[in-house]
Amino acid sequence: MASFLFVWAAAVQFAPLPSPWPGAFKAVYMSNITDLSLGGNGSAPVLDPHTAVAATIHYDYTAQKAQVVIHDAGADECVRFYNSSLPCTTLMNSGGMVSRLSIALQFSS
């Protein structure tokens, strides 16, 4: 039995441990690129400059225990959940989630 376990342990490849998640970071990414038909023939989707929208995530678990995502105008997050094609910002922390919408104000003269 011991020889079987030794052979099994020698044959098994153990995956390395994942890197630790950073305590804080900022990243810019592109959203609204979910149209798989753009890649064709099962390949990866192609970035369509007409639908791609930038977003920025600010993550800080060390000091603030919060994450802020700033979505540019036309982002799917803003359109789908808040019915707005204007930019929106989402703040998430241990107390919950808060969203801030950009609102176009119209003044009469």
Secondary structure, DSSP 8 states (H G I E B T S, - for coil): -HHHHHHHHHH-----------SEEEEEEEES---GGGT-TT------TTT-EEEEEEEETTTT-EEEEEE-TT-HHHHHHH--SS-EEEEEETTEEEEEE--------
